[in-house]
Amino acid sequence: MSRIDLPCPTPAALLLIDVQESFRARPYWDEGEARPFLAAVNRLVQGCVERDIPVVRVLHGDGPDTPDNPFSASSGRLRPLEGLVAFDAALGFVKARHSALVGTPLAVWLHQHGIRHLIVAGIRTEQCCETTTRHASDEGWTVDYVTEATLTFDMTTPAGERLSAAQIRERTETVLAGRFATIRRVDEIVGA
């Protein structure tokens, strides 16, 4: 396992969470948000591969297994997002919960490989990426959260106010930083 030149020089793995075609079928999909995300996530994946940091591919599947459900196998969308750089996943699986550690082989695989440092990227910033980060931190992993390599979309609050994707990313960084994760840029992980 590779060691990365960060404050925690332990074996590391990149968790690439839910970077899948399912999201393109959602009404909130925004190509303008997706383009810089894909550029950042592709640099992160390529940099990790070059440094022998294993990349774990996590996809999200749930709901009825019908062609009209983009998160089902029968939809044909439960596959990597078009434009994502190709890589050989060290581990790949489909999860059915927000945390990639619930009901999956991930924790066992990480322990078997002595991995104590996780790098988190993927879709959605405030949902599966944040939930996995909190869970991993609570379970004792050191986590780097690479916000620029996460993707989210504008949302409406219960009070009817609009939250922009940028506001959601800032909120996620605020609640994770110093408690559950270290907020990193892609260049900090893979070098400028």
GUTORTI-871970 format. One record per residue (C-alpha): x, y, z; residue in three letters. Coordinates in steps of 0.1 Angstrom, whole numbers, padded with zeros to 4 digits, always signed. Each point is the difference from the previous one (the first is absolute). Layout:
GUTORTI-871970
XYZala
...
***
This chain:
GUTORTI-871970
+0000+0000+0000met
+0011+0035-0008ser
+0008+0026+0026arg
-0009+0035-0008ile
+0019+0031+0009asp
-0026+0014+0023leu
-0001+0005+0038pro
-0012-0036+0004cys
+0026-0022-0018pro
-0020-0032+0003thr
-0013-0022-0028pro
-0027+0018-0018ala
-0029-0006-0024ala
-0022+0022-0022leu
-0037-0006+0005leu
-0017+0010-0032leu
-0037+0002+0010ile
-0030-0002-0024asp
+0017+0016-0030val
-0026-0016-0022gln
-0024+0006-0030glu
-0030-0003+0023ser
+0002+0037+0008phe
-0003+0012-0036arg
-0036-0012+0001ala
-0009+0022+0030arg
-0017+0033-0007pro
+0025+0019+0021tyr
+0030-0012-0021trp
+0022+0030-0010asp
+0027-0003-0027glu
+0014+0033+0012gly
+0008-0015+0034glu
+0010-0034-0015ala
+0028+0013-0023arg
+0023+0014+0027pro
-0008-0030+0022phe
+0010-0025-0027leu
+0032+0019-0007ala
+0009+0000+0038ala
-0010-0036+0006val
+0019-0013-0031asn
+0032+0018+0012arg
-0005-0015+0034leu
-0006-0036-0013val
+0030+0003-0024gln
+0022+0014+0027gly
-0009-0028+0024cys
+0005-0027-0026val
+0035+0015-0008glu
+0009-0001+0037arg
-0013-0036+0005asp
-0028+0012+0022ile
-0028-0025-0005pro
-0033+0014-0013val
-0033-0016+0013val
-0030+0004-0023arg
-0033+0003+0019val
-0033+0002-0019leu
-0034+0006+0015his
-0030-0022-0008gly
-0034+0001+0016asp
-0037+0001-0006gly
-0020-0023-0023pro
+0020-0018-0027asp
-0019+0016-0028thr
+0013+0017-0032pro
-0014+0033+0011asp
+0020+0000+0033asn
+0034+0014-0010pro
+0015-0015+0032phe
-0010-0036-0010ser
+0020-0025-0020ala
-0027-0004-0026ser
+0002+0037-0008ser
+0034-0004-0016gly
+0012+0031+0019arg
+0016-0018+0029leu
+0034+0005-0015arg
+0029+0025+0001pro
-0008+0036-0011leu
+0009+0007-0036glu
+0032+0021-0001gly
+0015-0017+0031leu
+0035-0011-0007val
+0004-0038-0003ala
+0018-0018+0029phe
+0003-0034+0015asp
-0019+0000+0033ala
+0017-0017+0029ala
-0035-0007+0013leu
-0034+0007-0015gly
-0035-0005+0013phe
-0035+0013+0000val
-0013+0014+0033lys
-0036+0006+0010ala
+0005+0024+0029arg
+0015+0035+0002his
+0032-0012+0018ser
+0023-0021-0022ala
+0009-0019+0033leu
-0036-0013+0006val
-0008-0034-0014gly
+0030-0002-0023thr
+0034-0017+0000pro
+0019+0033+0004leu
+0009-0001+0037ala
+0013-0035-0002val
+0020+0007-0032trp
+0015+0032+0016leu
+0010-0019+0031his
+0015-0030-0020gln
+0021+0025-0019his
+0011+0020+0030gly
-0015+0032-0013ile
-0005+0026+0026arg
-0002+0032-0021his
-0029+0006-0024leu
-0004+0026-0027ile
-0036+0007-0008val
-0014+0014-0033ala
-0032-0005-0020gly
-0037+0008-0002ile
-0018+0015+0020arg
+0021+0023+0022thr
-0025+0002+0029glu
-0015-0034-0002gln
+0020-0032-0007cys
+0034+0017+0000cys
-0006+0018+0033glu
-0018-0030+0016thr
+0029-0023-0009thr
+0025+0025+0013thr
-0018+0003+0034arg
-0004-0037+0003his
+0037-0007-0009ala
+0012+0026+0025ser
-0022-0015+0028asp
+0015-0034-0008glu
+0036+0012+0003gly
+0011+0008-0035trp
+0018+0032-0008thr
-0019+0017-0028val
+0009+0026-0026asp
-0031+0015-0016tyr
+0008+0014-0035val
-0030+0024-0004thr
+0010+0011-0035glu
-0002-0036-0011ala
-0036-0003+0013thr
-0031+0010-0018leu
-0034+0013+0013thr
-0028+0020-0013phe
-0022+0029+0011asp
-0026-0009+0025met
-0031+0016+0016thr
-0001+0002+0038thr
-0032-0011+0020pro
-0007+0038+0004ala
+0000+0004-0038gly
+0034+0018-0003glu
+0024-0010-0027arg
+0034-0014+0009leu
+0026+0001-0028ser
+0024-0028-0006ala
+0028+0023+0011ala
-0018+0007+0033gln
-0005-0038+0006ile
+0037-0006-0006arg
+0009+0027+0024glu
-0024-0013+0026arg
+0014-0035-0004thr
+0036+0011+0004glu
-0011+0020+0031thr
-0015-0029+0018val
+0027-0025-0010leu
+0031+0021+0005ala
+0020-0007+0032gly
-0026-0025+0013arg
-0004-0028-0026phe
+0025+0009-0028ala
+0027+0022-0013thr
-0012+0020-0030ile
+0024-0004-0029arg
+0005+0012-0035arg
+0008-0025-0028val
+0035+0015-0003asp
+0007-0007+0036glu
-0007-0036-0005ile
+0017-0006-0034val
+0024+0029-0002gly
-0003+0032-0022ala
***
